[in-house]
Amino acid sequence: RPFAAQHCLAAADAGRLPPRCPSCPATWPSTAIRYALETEANKARYNAAVRGLNELRAQRARHDAATVEEMRRLGVRACPRCGAWVEKVRG
């Protein structure tokens, strides 16, 4: 269980949710995640990461078309992963 809990928490911290099997692309079912996160502290940390990721996704969806167009004109784009505005400096 400790490995499974570490894997779930690392995936959550990195914003890769739901966690996937380390050896194949299958996602872990919620029952496996709940089983792996046996302590309340682990469950709270995982749920906080899920809430944070959901907030970022909602924020990204709120970028209206006019703002996006103006930012593109200025050479700034929304990060495809988190939605934060970034300016490409190389490549």
Salt bridges, closest charged atoms under 4 A:
ASP13 OD2 - ARG45 NH2 2.38
GLU38 OE1 - ARG1 NH1 2.47
GLU40 OE2 - LYS43 NZ 3.93
GLU70 OE2 - ARG73 NH2 2.59
